[in-house]
């Protein structure tokens, strides 16, 4: 198929990973990046332009229609289409091209909701979400066809990495967390540190934790992405997966990215995660800080058990068709129906 791919293709996120995977599945893919419009005006002053849709951000719709007229694709893939207007999509639909929307994020939470996307939902031929809690709301808002998928990993970035001695020094630890600070996860991590566990944390805003010892001994710097992210996970024995409390998340991309990179995956217990990786067979789960610390201590002191469980989780992840290539192959099949 000829696919026109619309998304933030220039940042450190996963959008470009999905576009590359579509190309490797045999499709001819042309990209239209939303990055300069998403970030125009900064976080505060640019909010009005993004939310009410006037000013320079109108450019993404112009860029999309220009590229559509030039490429004449069979399918337009919109990744996180918060800035795409329904009238833009209607012009595309009038040409009989298929419209697919994909987002790995929540769609209706106050932190990420877009009135433009809400009005566009009935226009898409297929909408794909990784958030089970959004499924009912999508149907309520008039989606034509909805596909729920778990998150995925990228086979080029999320895999075990052979590290140099210097990289082992830079990234090495017993337990690692990569992600932004939130109060709940900050409290968990401080208790892990206070238990005497060697911990490495990469991510923004941890200065908000208010603990000088944590910042001095555990925080390694701002978030790491792509190859550095894989190195941080390859250099640790245990990778932690926390769920954001800004959203009612049951899984995250780390659910697959961590075991894909090889360490033991230790995460908050949810029924969805347990269905993806069996508890105490392919992953380890916890419900509170006491259980987390207890299980970390156990698996750090029982090396053979930890390595066996980590290997089973890694094998289940990569053999279970959980990569972006696998997920997107299913999406294209559904879009062609």
QUIGI-V581226 format. One record per residue. RES is the residue in three letters. PHI is phi in whole degrees, 0 to 359 (* if undefined). NEAR is the number of other ideal C-beta (glycine too) atoms within 10 Angstrom. D_CENTER is the distance of its C-alpha to the mean C-alpha in Angstrom with 1 decimal. Layout:
res:phi:near:d_center
RES:PHI:NEAR:D_CENTER
RES:PHI:NEAR:D_CENTER
//
This chain:
res:phi:near:d_center
UNK:*:16:25.7
UNK:267:14:25.5
UNK:239:24:22.1
UNK:259:23:21.5
UNK:252:27:17.9
UNK:245:28:17.1
UNK:178:25:14.1
UNK:280:19:13.2
UNK:271:18:14.2
UNK:247:15:15.5
UNK:264:15:12.9
UNK:269:13:10.8
UNK:279:18:7.5
UNK:265:22:6.5
UNK:301:24:9.2
UNK:296:20:12.0
UNK:298:21:10.8
UNK:292:24:11.2
UNK:297:24:14.4
UNK:298:18:15.8
UNK:298:22:15.2
UNK:299:23:17.2
UNK:297:14:19.9
UNK:286:14:20.2
UNK:278:16:20.7
UNK:105:10:23.9
UNK:268:19:23.1
UNK:269:13:24.4
UNK:243:22:21.5
UNK:242:16:22.2
UNK:258:19:19.7
UNK:234:19:20.1
UNK:270:19:18.1
UNK:263:26:17.5
UNK:305:15:16.8
UNK:292:14:20.4
UNK:277:21:20.6
UNK:297:18:17.5
UNK:260:14:18.9
UNK:297:16:22.5
UNK:81:15:24.6
UNK:80:8:22.3
UNK:294:8:20.5
UNK:264:7:23.8
UNK:292:9:26.2
UNK:278:17:23.7
UNK:299:11:22.6
UNK:299:13:25.7
UNK:292:17:25.3
UNK:289:19:21.7
UNK:280:14:22.7
UNK:261:11:26.2
UNK:61:17:25.7
UNK:218:9:28.7
UNK:83:14:29.3
UNK:301:12:27.5
UNK:291:22:24.2
UNK:300:15:26.3
UNK:301:14:26.1
UNK:295:25:22.9
UNK:290:20:24.8
UNK:296:10:27.7
UNK:299:16:25.7
UNK:296:24:24.1
UNK:291:15:27.6
UNK:296:11:29.3
UNK:294:18:26.9
UNK:296:20:27.3
UNK:295:10:31.1
UNK:283:10:31.1
UNK:273:17:28.9
UNK:50:11:29.9
UNK:285:22:26.8
UNK:280:16:26.8
UNK:217:22:23.3
UNK:249:29:21.2
UNK:257:29:17.4
UNK:253:27:16.0
UNK:258:23:12.3
UNK:54:22:11.8
UNK:276:29:15.6
UNK:290:23:16.6
UNK:255:23:19.4
UNK:269:24:20.8
UNK:280:18:24.1
UNK:299:16:25.5
UNK:293:13:28.6
UNK:294:24:26.7
UNK:295:23:25.2
UNK:297:12:28.7
UNK:298:16:30.2
UNK:291:21:27.9
UNK:298:16:28.6
UNK:298:8:32.3
UNK:270:11:32.1
UNK:79:7:30.8
UNK:288:19:27.5
UNK:285:19:24.7
UNK:239:22:21.9
UNK:238:24:18.3
UNK:243:27:15.5
UNK:230:24:11.9
UNK:213:21:9.1
UNK:272:19:5.8
UNK:251:17:7.2
UNK:296:21:10.7
UNK:251:22:13.5
UNK:238:17:16.6
UNK:282:15:16.1
UNK:299:8:18.3
UNK:281:9:15.7
UNK:218:15:14.2
UNK:291:13:16.9
UNK:229:18:18.8
UNK:294:11:22.3
UNK:290:20:22.2
UNK:293:24:19.4
UNK:303:16:21.2
UNK:288:15:24.4
UNK:271:24:22.7
UNK:309:21:21.4
UNK:292:13:24.7
UNK:276:20:24.8
UNK:285:25:21.9
UNK:288:18:23.1
UNK:211:22:19.9
UNK:242:28:16.8
UNK:242:23:13.7
UNK:229:22:11.5
UNK:256:22:9.3
UNK:250:22:11.1
UNK:297:15:14.6
UNK:288:15:16.0
UNK:267:22:15.8
UNK:302:15:17.7
UNK:299:9:21.1
UNK:292:16:20.6
UNK:302:20:19.6
UNK:295:11:22.9
UNK:296:10:24.8
UNK:268:17:23.9
UNK:95:11:25.3
UNK:298:19:22.6
UNK:282:12:24.6
UNK:216:14:22.4
UNK:233:17:19.1
UNK:237:18:17.0
UNK:264:13:14.7
UNK:230:17:12.5
UNK:293:18:10.5
UNK:298:20:7.0
UNK:213:26:7.9
UNK:238:26:8.6
UNK:259:22:10.4
UNK:291:17:14.0
UNK:273:16:15.1
UNK:256:18:13.0
UNK:257:27:12.2
UNK:201:17:15.7
UNK:299:13:18.6
UNK:243:20:20.2
UNK:281:7:23.9
UNK:257:16:24.5
UNK:282:10:27.6
UNK:304:8:29.7
UNK:293:8:28.6
UNK:291:16:24.9
UNK:298:12:25.6
UNK:291:10:27.3
UNK:290:16:24.5
UNK:255:23:21.6
UNK:296:18:23.5
UNK:191:18:23.4
UNK:274:16:23.8
UNK:226:25:20.7
UNK:226:26:17.6
UNK:232:26:14.8
UNK:239:23:12.3
UNK:161:18:10.9
UNK:279:16:12.8
UNK:286:17:16.0
UNK:224:18:16.7
UNK:303:11:20.2
UNK:298:15:19.5
UNK:290:22:17.5
UNK:299:19:20.0
UNK:295:13:22.8
UNK:300:20:21.5
UNK:293:26:21.1
UNK:296:18:24.6
UNK:292:15:26.1
UNK:297:24:24.7
UNK:299:18:26.3
UNK:293:13:29.5
UNK:278:15:29.8
UNK:84:9:30.4
UNK:271:19:27.3
UNK:287:16:26.2
UNK:236:24:22.8
UNK:238:21:20.6
UNK:232:27:18.0
UNK:238:21:16.1
UNK:159:18:14.7
UNK:278:12:16.2
UNK:73:12:18.7
UNK:287:24:20.0
UNK:297:12:23.5
UNK:287:12:23.3
UNK:290:20:23.7
UNK:71:11:27.4
UNK:239:19:28.1
UNK:296:9:29.7
UNK:297:10:29.9
UNK:298:20:26.1
UNK:296:13:25.5
UNK:281:8:28.2
UNK:256:13:27.5
UNK:245:23:23.8
UNK:283:19:21.8
UNK:260:17:21.4
UNK:143:13:20.0
UNK:294:12:17.2
UNK:305:15:13.6
UNK:253:19:13.7
UNK:231:16:11.6
UNK:52:15:12.1
UNK:293:11:15.5
UNK:290:19:16.0
UNK:297:21:12.9
UNK:296:24:14.3
UNK:295:21:17.7
UNK:298:28:16.9
UNK:282:27:15.7
UNK:288:21:18.6
UNK:268:21:21.0
UNK:244:25:20.5
UNK:273:20:21.9
UNK:225:24:19.4
UNK:252:25:15.7
UNK:268:27:15.0
UNK:238:23:12.2
UNK:260:21:12.7
UNK:257:21:11.7
UNK:296:16:11.9
UNK:268:11:15.3
UNK:287:14:14.8
UNK:227:18:13.5
UNK:276:14:14.8
UNK:297:22:11.7
UNK:247:20:12.8
UNK:216:22:9.8
UNK:218:21:6.3
UNK:299:19:4.2
UNK:294:25:7.2
UNK:305:28:9.4
UNK:253:27:9.7
UNK:295:25:9.0
UNK:293:32:11.8
UNK:297:32:14.4
UNK:297:25:13.8
UNK:273:26:15.0
UNK:114:24:17.9
UNK:285:25:18.4
UNK:293:29:19.1
UNK:270:29:16.1
UNK:239:24:17.4
UNK:214:24:15.5
UNK:295:21:16.6
UNK:281:15:18.5
UNK:222:17:17.5
UNK:296:9:19.1
UNK:293:13:15.9
UNK:291:23:14.9
UNK:296:15:18.5
UNK:286:11:18.7
UNK:274:21:16.1
UNK:228:23:17.5
UNK:296:13:21.1
UNK:294:11:22.1
UNK:64:10:24.3
UNK:243:12:24.1
UNK:229:22:20.6
UNK:200:26:19.0
UNK:236:24:20.5
UNK:237:19:19.8
UNK:219:18:21.4
UNK:245:10:22.4
UNK:206:12:23.8
UNK:295:17:24.4
UNK:297:11:27.6
UNK:294:13:26.1
UNK:300:25:23.3
UNK:298:18:25.9
UNK:300:13:28.2
UNK:287:17:25.8
UNK:299:24:24.7
UNK:297:14:28.4
UNK:296:12:29.3
UNK:285:21:26.9
UNK:285:16:27.6
UNK:264:9:31.3
UNK:237:12:31.1
UNK:298:10:29.8
UNK:295:7:30.6
UNK:295:13:29.0
UNK:295:20:25.8
UNK:294:15:25.8
UNK:296:13:26.7
UNK:293:20:23.9
UNK:298:24:21.3
UNK:294:14:22.7
UNK:294:17:22.7
UNK:293:24:19.0
UNK:296:21:18.2
UNK:296:12:20.7
UNK:297:17:19.4
UNK:295:26:15.8
UNK:280:17:17.1
UNK:269:8:20.0
UNK:264:15:18.3
UNK:57:12:16.9
UNK:244:22:13.2
UNK:277:21:12.3
UNK:300:25:11.1
UNK:303:19:14.9
UNK:293:16:15.7
UNK:297:22:13.5
UNK:288:24:14.6
UNK:300:16:18.1
UNK:294:13:18.2
UNK:298:19:17.1
UNK:297:19:19.8
UNK:301:10:22.3
UNK:292:16:21.7
UNK:293:21:22.0
UNK:276:12:25.3
UNK:287:7:26.9
//
